[in-house]
């Protein structure tokens, strides 16, 4: 019984890890696409958090912080909020345009 429980817990852990990796890869691609559309230089992406918030078919809300540059010298930090594969909003601070 104990080994069956360990297998089930391990399987659930692998599924959760796989889901989080898939979500992070999707967010990274969306952030890079956003930066390209806005003519910004993408610098880095980091997962900022996960919260439980049911929204249109998704149980969780994901938040990713990313850094970008508008002129190659300054760096700004922005945020992407997603519900599953759906983009809820990009929160981008004012930045200098050169």
KENUMI-293488 format. One record per atom (N, C-alpha, C, O): x, y, z; atom name; residue in one letter; chain. Coordinates in steps of 0.1 Angstrom, whole numbers, plus 2048, in hexadecimal, padded with zeros to 3 digits. Layout:
residues N
+-----+-----+-----+----+---+---+
!   X !   Y !   Z !  a ! r ! c !
+-----+-----+-----+----+---+---+
!   X !   Y !   Z ! CA ! A ! A !
...
+-----+-----+-----+----+---+---+
***
This chain:
residues 98
+-----+-----+-----+----+---+---+
!   X !   Y !   Z !  a ! r ! c !
+-----+-----+-----+----+---+---+
! 808 ! 7F4 ! 800 !  N ! X ! A !
! 800 ! 800 ! 800 ! CA ! X ! A !
! 809 ! 80D ! 800 !  C ! X ! A !
! 806 ! 816 ! 7F9 !  O ! X ! A !
! 813 ! 80C ! 808 !  N ! X ! A !
! 81C ! 818 ! 809 ! CA ! X ! A !
! 823 ! 81B ! 7FB !  C ! X ! A !
! 825 ! 826 ! 7F8 !  O ! X ! A !
! 827 ! 810 ! 7F4 !  N ! X ! A !
! 82E ! 812 ! 7E8 ! CA ! X ! A !
! 824 ! 817 ! 7DD !  C ! X ! A !
! 828 ! 81F ! 7D4 !  O ! X ! A !
! 818 ! 813 ! 7DD !  N ! X ! A !
! 80E ! 818 ! 7D4 ! CA ! X ! A !
! 80B ! 827 ! 7D6 !  C ! X ! A !
! 80A ! 82F ! 7CD !  O ! X ! A !
! 80B ! 82B ! 7E3 !  N ! X ! A !
! 809 ! 839 ! 7E6 ! CA ! X ! A !
! 815 ! 841 ! 7E1 !  C ! X ! A !
! 813 ! 84C ! 7DC !  O ! X ! A !
! 821 ! 83C ! 7E3 !  N ! X ! A !
! 82D ! 843 ! 7DE ! CA ! X ! A !
! 82D ! 844 ! 7CF !  C ! X ! A !
! 831 ! 84F ! 7C9 !  O ! X ! A !
! 828 ! 83A ! 7C8 !  N ! X ! A !
! 827 ! 83B ! 7B9 ! CA ! X ! A !
! 81D ! 845 ! 7B5 !  C ! X ! A !
! 820 ! 84D ! 7AC !  O ! X ! A !
! 812 ! 846 ! 7BB !  N ! X ! A !
! 807 ! 850 ! 7B8 ! CA ! X ! A !
! 80C ! 85E ! 7BB !  C ! X ! A !
! 80A ! 867 ! 7B3 !  O ! X ! A !
! 812 ! 860 ! 7C6 !  N ! X ! A !
! 818 ! 86D ! 7C9 ! CA ! X ! A !
! 823 ! 871 ! 7C0 !  C ! X ! A !
! 823 ! 87D ! 7BB !  O ! X ! A !
! 82B ! 868 ! 7BC !  N ! X ! A !
! 836 ! 86B ! 7B2 ! CA ! X ! A !
! 830 ! 86E ! 7A5 !  C ! X ! A !
! 834 ! 877 ! 79E !  O ! X ! A !
! 825 ! 867 ! 7A0 !  N ! X ! A !
! 81F ! 86A ! 794 ! CA ! X ! A !
! 818 ! 877 ! 794 !  C ! X ! A !
! 81A ! 87F ! 78A !  O ! X ! A !
! 812 ! 87B ! 79E !  N ! X ! A !
! 80B ! 888 ! 7A0 ! CA ! X ! A !
! 816 ! 893 ! 79F !  C ! X ! A !
! 814 ! 89D ! 799 !  O ! X ! A !
! 821 ! 891 ! 7A6 !  N ! X ! A !
! 82C ! 89B ! 7A6 ! CA ! X ! A !
! 832 ! 89D ! 798 !  C ! X ! A !
! 835 ! 8A8 ! 794 !  O ! X ! A !
! 833 ! 892 ! 790 !  N ! X ! A !
! 838 ! 893 ! 782 ! CA ! X ! A !
! 82E ! 89A ! 779 !  C ! X ! A !
! 832 ! 8A2 ! 771 !  O ! X ! A !
! 821 ! 897 ! 77B !  N ! X ! A !
! 817 ! 89E ! 773 ! CA ! X ! A !
! 817 ! 8AD ! 776 !  C ! X ! A !
! 816 ! 8B5 ! 76D !  O ! X ! A !
! 818 ! 8B1 ! 783 !  N ! X ! A !
! 818 ! 8BF ! 787 ! CA ! X ! A !
! 825 ! 8C6 ! 781 !  C ! X ! A !
! 824 ! 8D1 ! 77C !  O ! X ! A !
! 830 ! 8BF ! 783 !  N ! X ! A !
! 83D ! 8C5 ! 77D ! CA ! X ! A !
! 83C ! 8C7 ! 76E !  C ! X ! A !
! 840 ! 8D2 ! 769 !  O ! X ! A !
! 836 ! 8BD ! 767 !  N ! X ! A !
! 835 ! 8BE ! 759 ! CA ! X ! A !
! 82C ! 8C9 ! 755 !  C ! X ! A !
! 82E ! 8D1 ! 74B !  O ! X ! A !
! 821 ! 8CB ! 75C !  N ! X ! A !
! 817 ! 8D6 ! 759 ! CA ! X ! A !
! 81E ! 8E3 ! 75B !  C ! X ! A !
! 81C ! 8EC ! 753 !  O ! X ! A !
! 825 ! 8E5 ! 766 !  N ! X ! A !
! 82B ! 8F2 ! 769 ! CA ! X ! A !
! 836 ! 8F5 ! 75F !  C ! X ! A !
! 837 ! 901 ! 75B !  O ! X ! A !
! 83D ! 8EB ! 75A !  N ! X ! A !
! 847 ! 8ED ! 74F ! CA ! X ! A !
! 841 ! 8F2 ! 742 !  C ! X ! A !
! 845 ! 8FB ! 73C !  O ! X ! A !
! 836 ! 8EB ! 73F !  N ! X ! A !
! 82E ! 8EF ! 733 ! CA ! X ! A !
! 829 ! 8FD ! 734 !  C ! X ! A !
! 82A ! 904 ! 72A !  O ! X ! A !
! 824 ! 901 ! 73F !  N ! X ! A !
! 81E ! 90E ! 741 ! CA ! X ! A !
! 82A ! 918 ! 740 !  C ! X ! A !
! 828 ! 923 ! 73B !  O ! X ! A !
! 835 ! 915 ! 746 !  N ! X ! A !
! 841 ! 91F ! 746 ! CA ! X ! A !
! 846 ! 920 ! 737 !  C ! X ! A !
! 849 ! 92B ! 734 !  O ! X ! A !
! 846 ! 916 ! 730 !  N ! X ! A !
! 84B ! 917 ! 722 ! CA ! X ! A !
! 841 ! 91F ! 71A !  C ! X ! A !
! 845 ! 927 ! 711 !  O ! X ! A !
! 834 ! 91D ! 71C !  N ! X ! A !
! 82A ! 925 ! 715 ! CA ! X ! A !
! 82B ! 934 ! 718 !  C ! X ! A !
! 82B ! 93C ! 710 !  O ! X ! A !
! 82D ! 937 ! 725 !  N ! X ! A !
! 82E ! 944 ! 72A ! CA ! X ! A !
! 83B ! 94B ! 724 !  C ! X ! A !
! 83A ! 956 ! 71F !  O ! X ! A !
! 846 ! 944 ! 723 !  N ! X ! A !
! 852 ! 949 ! 71E ! CA ! X ! A !
! 850 ! 94C ! 70F !  C ! X ! A !
! 855 ! 957 ! 70A !  O ! X ! A !
! 849 ! 943 ! 707 !  N ! X ! A !
! 847 ! 946 ! 6F9 ! CA ! X ! A !
! 83E ! 952 ! 6F7 !  C ! X ! A !
! 840 ! 95A ! 6EE !  O ! X ! A !
! 834 ! 954 ! 700 !  N ! X ! A !
! 82B ! 95F ! 6FF ! CA ! X ! A !
! 832 ! 96C ! 702 !  C ! X ! A !
! 82F ! 976 ! 6FC !  O ! X ! A !
! 83A ! 96C ! 70C !  N ! X ! A !
! 842 ! 978 ! 710 ! CA ! X ! A !
! 84B ! 97C ! 705 !  C ! X ! A !
! 84C ! 988 ! 702 !  O ! X ! A !
! 852 ! 972 ! 6FF !  N ! X ! A !
! 85B ! 975 ! 6F4 ! CA ! X ! A !
! 854 ! 97B ! 6E8 !  C ! X ! A !
! 858 ! 984 ! 6E2 !  O ! X ! A !
! 848 ! 976 ! 6E5 !  N ! X ! A !
! 840 ! 97B ! 6DB ! CA ! X ! A !
! 83B ! 989 ! 6DE !  C ! X ! A !
! 83B ! 991 ! 6D5 !  O ! X ! A !
! 837 ! 98C ! 6EA !  N ! X ! A !
! 833 ! 999 ! 6EE ! CA ! X ! A !
! 83E ! 9A3 ! 6EC !  C ! X ! A !
! 83D ! 9AE ! 6E7 !  O ! X ! A !
! 84A ! 99F ! 6F1 !  N ! X ! A !
! 856 ! 9A8 ! 6F0 ! CA ! X ! A !
! 859 ! 9AB ! 6E1 !  C ! X ! A !
! 85D ! 9B6 ! 6DE !  O ! X ! A !
! 858 ! 9A1 ! 6D9 !  N ! X ! A !
! 85B ! 9A3 ! 6CB ! CA ! X ! A !
! 851 ! 9AC ! 6C4 !  C ! X ! A !
! 854 ! 9B5 ! 6BC !  O ! X ! A !
! 844 ! 9AB ! 6C8 !  N ! X ! A !
! 83A ! 9B3 ! 6C2 ! CA ! X ! A !
! 83B ! 9C2 ! 6C7 !  C ! X ! A !
! 839 ! 9CB ! 6BF !  O ! X ! A !
! 840 ! 9C4 ! 6D3 !  N ! X ! A !
! 842 ! 9D1 ! 6D8 ! CA ! X ! A !
! 850 ! 9D7 ! 6D6 !  C ! X ! A !
! 853 ! 9E2 ! 6DA !  O ! X ! A !
! 858 ! 9CF ! 6CE !  N ! X ! A !
! 866 ! 9D3 ! 6CB ! CA ! X ! A !
! 86E ! 9D5 ! 6D8 !  C ! X ! A !
! 875 ! 9DF ! 6D9 !  O ! X ! A !
! 86D ! 9CC ! 6E1 !  N ! X ! A !
! 875 ! 9CC ! 6ED ! CA ! X ! A !
! 87E ! 9C0 ! 6ED !  C ! X ! A !
! 87C ! 9B6 ! 6E6 !  O ! X ! A !
! 889 ! 9C2 ! 6F5 !  N ! X ! A !
! 893 ! 9B7 ! 6F6 ! CA ! X ! A !
! 88F ! 9AF ! 703 !  C ! X ! A !
! 890 ! 9B5 ! 70E !  O ! X ! A !
! 88C ! 9A2 ! 701 !  N ! X ! A !
! 889 ! 99A ! 70C ! CA ! X ! A !
! 896 ! 996 ! 713 !  C ! X ! A !
! 8A0 ! 993 ! 70D !  O ! X ! A !
! 896 ! 997 ! 720 !  N ! X ! A !
! 8A2 ! 993 ! 728 ! CA ! X ! A !
! 8A1 ! 986 ! 730 !  C ! X ! A !
! 8A9 ! 97E ! 72F !  O ! X ! A !
! 896 ! 985 ! 738 !  N ! X ! A !
! 894 ! 979 ! 740 ! CA ! X ! A !
! 886 ! 977 ! 744 !  C ! X ! A !
! 87E ! 980 ! 744 !  O ! X ! A !
! 883 ! 96B ! 748 !  N ! X ! A !
! 875 ! 967 ! 74D ! CA ! X ! A !
! 877 ! 95F ! 75A !  C ! X ! A !
! 880 ! 957 ! 75B !  O ! X ! A !
! 86E ! 961 ! 763 !  N ! X ! A !
! 86E ! 95A ! 770 ! CA ! X ! A !
! 85F ! 958 ! 774 !  C ! X ! A !
! 857 ! 961 ! 773 !  O ! X ! A !
! 85C ! 94C ! 77A !  N ! X ! A !
! 84F ! 94A ! 77F ! CA ! X ! A !
! 84E ! 951 ! 78C !  C ! X ! A !
! 856 ! 94F ! 795 !  O ! X ! A !
! 843 ! 959 ! 78E !  N ! X ! A !
! 842 ! 960 ! 79A ! CA ! X ! A !
! 838 ! 95A ! 7A4 !  C ! X ! A !
! 838 ! 95D ! 7B0 !  O ! X ! A !
! 82F ! 952 ! 79F !  N ! X ! A !
! 826 ! 94B ! 7A8 ! CA ! X ! A !
! 81A ! 945 ! 7A1 !  C ! X ! A !
! 817 ! 947 ! 795 !  O ! X ! A !
! 813 ! 93D ! 7A9 !  N ! X ! A !
! 807 ! 936 ! 7A5 ! CA ! X ! A !
! 7FD ! 938 ! 7B0 !  C ! X ! A !
! 7FF ! 937 ! 7BC !  O ! X ! A !
! 7F1 ! 93B ! 7AB !  N ! X ! A !
! 7E6 ! 93D ! 7B5 ! CA ! X ! A !
! 7D9 ! 935 ! 7B0 !  C ! X ! A !
! 7D7 ! 934 ! 7A4 !  O ! X ! A !
! 7D1 ! 931 ! 7BA !  N ! X ! A !
! 7C5 ! 92A ! 7B6 ! CA ! X ! A !
! 7BB ! 934 ! 7B3 !  C ! X ! A !
! 7B6 ! 93B ! 7BC !  O ! X ! A !
! 7B7 ! 935 ! 7A6 !  N ! X ! A !
! 7AC ! 93E ! 7A2 ! CA ! X ! A !
! 7A5 ! 939 ! 796 !  C ! X ! A !
! 7AA ! 93B ! 78B !  O ! X ! A !
! 79A ! 932 ! 798 !  N ! X ! A !
! 793 ! 92C ! 78D ! CA ! X ! A !
! 78F ! 937 ! 783 !  C ! X ! A !
! 789 ! 941 ! 786 !  O ! X ! A !
! 793 ! 935 ! 776 !  N ! X ! A !
! 790 ! 93F ! 76C ! CA ! X ! A !
! 78F ! 938 ! 75E !  C ! X ! A !
! 799 ! 933 ! 759 !  O ! X ! A !
! 783 ! 937 ! 759 !  N ! X ! A !
! 780 ! 932 ! 74C ! CA ! X ! A !
! 788 ! 925 ! 748 !  C ! X ! A !
! 78F ! 924 ! 73F !  O ! X ! A !
! 785 ! 91A ! 750 !  N ! X ! A !
! 78B ! 90D ! 74E ! CA ! X ! A !
! 798 ! 90B ! 754 !  C ! X ! A !
! 79E ! 8FF ! 753 !  O ! X ! A !
! 79E ! 914 ! 75A !  N ! X ! A !
! 7AB ! 912 ! 761 ! CA ! X ! A !
! 7A9 ! 914 ! 770 !  C ! X ! A !
! 7A3 ! 91D ! 774 !  O ! X ! A !
! 7AF ! 90B ! 778 !  N ! X ! A !
! 7AE ! 90D ! 786 ! CA ! X ! A !
! 7B9 ! 916 ! 78C !  C ! X ! A !
! 7B7 ! 91B ! 798 !  O ! X ! A !
! 7C4 ! 919 ! 785 !  N ! X ! A !
! 7CF ! 920 ! 78A ! CA ! X ! A !
! 7D2 ! 92D ! 782 !  C ! X ! A !
! 7CF ! 92D ! 776 !  O ! X ! A !
! 7D7 ! 937 ! 789 !  N ! X ! A !
! 7DC ! 943 ! 782 ! CA ! X ! A !
! 7EB ! 943 ! 784 !  C ! X ! A !
! 7F0 ! 941 ! 78F !  O ! X ! A !
! 7F2 ! 945 ! 779 !  N ! X ! A !
! 801 ! 945 ! 779 ! CA ! X ! A !
! 806 ! 953 ! 777 !  C ! X ! A !
! 800 ! 95A ! 76F !  O ! X ! A !
! 810 ! 956 ! 77E !  N ! X ! A !
! 816 ! 963 ! 77C ! CA ! X ! A !
! 825 ! 961 ! 779 !  C ! X ! A !
! 82C ! 95A ! 780 !  O ! X ! A !
! 829 ! 968 ! 76E !  N ! X ! A !
! 837 ! 968 ! 76A ! CA ! X ! A !
! 83D ! 976 ! 769 !  C ! X ! A !
! 837 ! 97E ! 763 !  O ! X ! A !
! 848 ! 978 ! 76F !  N ! X ! A !
! 84F ! 985 ! 76E ! CA ! X ! A !
! 859 ! 983 ! 763 !  C ! X ! A !
! 85F ! 979 ! 761 !  O ! X ! A !
! 85B ! 98E ! 75B !  N ! X ! A !
! 865 ! 98E ! 751 ! CA ! X ! A !
! 86B ! 99C ! 750 !  C ! X ! A !
! 866 ! 9A6 ! 753 !  O ! X ! A !
! 878 ! 99C ! 74B !  N ! X ! A !
! 87F ! 9A8 ! 74A ! CA ! X ! A !
! 881 ! 9AB ! 73B !  C ! X ! A !
! 883 ! 9A1 ! 733 !  O ! X ! A !
! 881 ! 9B7 ! 737 !  N ! X ! A !
! 883 ! 9BB ! 729 ! CA ! X ! A !
! 88A ! 9C9 ! 729 !  C ! X ! A !
! 88B ! 9D0 ! 733 !  O ! X ! A !
! 88F ! 9CC ! 71E !  N ! X ! A !
! 896 ! 9D8 ! 71B ! CA ! X ! A !
! 891 ! 9DF ! 70F !  C ! X ! A !
! 88D ! 9D8 ! 705 !  O ! X ! A !
! 88F ! 9EC ! 710 !  N ! X ! A !
! 88A ! 9F3 ! 704 ! CA ! X ! A !
! 895 ! 9F9 ! 6FC !  C ! X ! A !
! 893 ! 9FC ! 6F0 !  O ! X ! A !
! 8A1 ! 9FB ! 702 !  N ! X ! A !
! 8AC ! A01 ! 6FA ! CA ! X ! A !
! 8B9 ! 9FA ! 6FC !  C ! X ! A !
! 8C3 ! 9FE ! 6F6 !  O ! X ! A !
! 8B9 ! 9EF ! 702 !  N ! X ! A !
! 8C6 ! 9E7 ! 704 ! CA ! X ! A !
! 8CE ! 9EB ! 710 !  C ! X ! A !
! 8D8 ! 9E5 ! 714 !  O ! X ! A !
! 8CA ! 9F6 ! 717 !  N ! X ! A !
! 8D1 ! 9FB ! 722 ! CA ! X ! A !
! 8C9 ! 9FA ! 72F !  C ! X ! A !
! 8CF ! 9F6 ! 73A !  O ! X ! A !
! 8BC ! 9FD ! 72E !  N ! X ! A !
! 8B4 ! 9FC ! 73A ! CA ! X ! A !
! 8AD ! 9EE ! 73B !  C ! X ! A !
! 8AB ! 9E8 ! 731 !  O ! X ! A !
! 8A9 ! 9EA ! 747 !  N ! X ! A !
! 8A2 ! 9DE ! 749 ! CA ! X ! A !
! 895 ! 9E1 ! 751 !  C ! X ! A !
! 896 ! 9E8 ! 75B !  O ! X ! A !
! 88A ! 9DB ! 74D !  N ! X ! A !
! 87D ! 9DD ! 753 ! CA ! X ! A !
! 878 ! 9D0 ! 757 !  C ! X ! A !
! 87A ! 9C6 ! 750 !  O ! X ! A !
! 870 ! 9CF ! 761 !  N ! X ! A !
! 869 ! 9C3 ! 765 ! CA ! X ! A !
! 85A ! 9C4 ! 763 !  C ! X ! A !
! 854 ! 9CE ! 767 !  O ! X ! A !
! 855 ! 9BA ! 75C !  N ! X ! A !
! 846 ! 9BA ! 759 ! CA ! X ! A !
! 841 ! 9AC ! 75E !  C ! X ! A !
! 848 ! 9A4 ! 763 !  O ! X ! A !
! 834 ! 9AA ! 75C !  N ! X ! A !
! 82D ! 99E ! 761 ! CA ! X ! A !
! 823 ! 999 ! 757 !  C ! X ! A !
! 81C ! 9A1 ! 751 !  O ! X ! A !
! 822 ! 98C ! 756 !  N ! X ! A !
! 818 ! 985 ! 74E ! CA ! X ! A !
! 810 ! 97D ! 757 !  C ! X ! A !
! 815 ! 975 ! 75F !  O ! X ! A !
! 802 ! 97F ! 756 !  N ! X ! A !
! 7F9 ! 977 ! 75E ! CA ! X ! A !
! 7F1 ! 96E ! 755 !  C ! X ! A !
! 7EB ! 973 ! 74B !  O ! X ! A !
! 7F1 ! 961 ! 758 !  N ! X ! A !
! 7EA ! 958 ! 74F ! CA ! X ! A !
! 7E0 ! 94F ! 758 !  C ! X ! A !
! 7E2 ! 94D ! 764 !  O ! X ! A !
! 7D6 ! 94A ! 751 !  N ! X ! A !
! 7CD ! 940 ! 757 ! CA ! X ! A !
! 7CD ! 934 ! 74D !  C ! X ! A !
! 7C7 ! 935 ! 743 !  O ! X ! A !
! 7D5 ! 92A ! 751 !  N ! X ! A !
! 7D7 ! 91F ! 747 ! CA ! X ! A !
! 7DF ! 925 ! 73B !  C ! X ! A !
! 7E9 ! 92C ! 73D !  O ! X ! A !
! 7DB ! 922 ! 72F !  N ! X ! A !
! 7E1 ! 927 ! 723 ! CA ! X ! A !
! 7DD ! 935 ! 71F !  C ! X ! A !
! 7E1 ! 93A ! 715 !  O ! X ! A !
! 7D3 ! 93A ! 726 !  N ! X ! A !
! 7CD ! 947 ! 723 ! CA ! X ! A !
! 7D5 ! 953 ! 72A !  C ! X ! A !
! 7D7 ! 953 ! 736 !  O ! X ! A !
! 7D8 ! 95D ! 722 !  N ! X ! A !
! 7DF ! 969 ! 727 ! CA ! X ! A !
! 7D4 ! 972 ! 72D !  C ! X ! A !
! 7CB ! 976 ! 726 !  O ! X ! A !
! 7D5 ! 975 ! 73A !  N ! X ! A !
! 7CC ! 97E ! 740 ! CA ! X ! A !
! 7D0 ! 98C ! 73E !  C ! X ! A !
! 7C9 ! 995 ! 73B !  O ! X ! A !
! 7DD ! 98F ! 741 !  N ! X ! A !
! 7E3 ! 99C ! 73F ! CA ! X ! A !
! 7F2 ! 99D ! 73F !  C ! X ! A !
! 7F8 ! 994 ! 746 !  O ! X ! A !
! 7F7 ! 9A6 ! 738 !  N ! X ! A !
! 805 ! 9AA ! 739 ! CA ! X ! A !
! 805 ! 9B7 ! 741 !  C ! X ! A !
! 7FE ! 9C1 ! 73E !  O ! X ! A !
! 80D ! 9B7 ! 74C !  N ! X ! A !
! 80F ! 9C3 ! 754 ! CA ! X ! A !
! 81C ! 9C9 ! 751 !  C ! X ! A !
! 826 ! 9C3 ! 756 !  O ! X ! A !
! 81D ! 9D3 ! 749 !  N ! X ! A !
! 82A ! 9D9 ! 745 ! CA ! X ! A !
! 82B ! 9E7 ! 74A !  C ! X ! A !
! 822 ! 9EF ! 747 !  O ! X ! A !
! 836 ! 9EB ! 751 !  N ! X ! A !
! 838 ! 9F8 ! 755 ! CA ! X ! A !
! 83B ! A02 ! 74A !  C ! X ! A !
! 83F ! 9FD ! 73F !  O ! X ! A !
! 83A ! A0F ! 74C !  N ! X ! A !
! 83E ! A18 ! 742 ! CA ! X ! A !
! 84D ! A17 ! 740 !  C ! X ! A !
! 855 ! A15 ! 749 !  O ! X ! A !
! 852 ! A18 ! 733 !  N ! X ! A !
! 860 ! A16 ! 730 ! CA ! X ! A !
! 864 ! A20 ! 726 !  C ! X ! A !
! 85C ! A25 ! 71E !  O ! X ! A !
! 871 ! A23 ! 726 !  N ! X ! A !
! 876 ! A2D ! 71C ! CA ! X ! A !
! 876 ! A27 ! 70E !  C ! X ! A !
! 87A ! A1B ! 70C !  O ! X ! A !
! 873 ! A2F ! 704 !  N ! X ! A !
! 873 ! A2B ! 6F6 ! CA ! X ! A !
! 87E ! A33 ! 6F0 !  C ! X ! A !
! 87E ! A3F ! 6EF !  O ! X ! A !
! 888 ! A2B ! 6EA !  N ! X ! A !
! 893 ! A32 ! 6E3 ! CA ! X ! A !
! 893 ! A2F ! 6D4 !  C ! X ! A !
! 89B ! A34 ! 6CD !  O ! X ! A !
+-----+-----+-----+----+---+---+
***
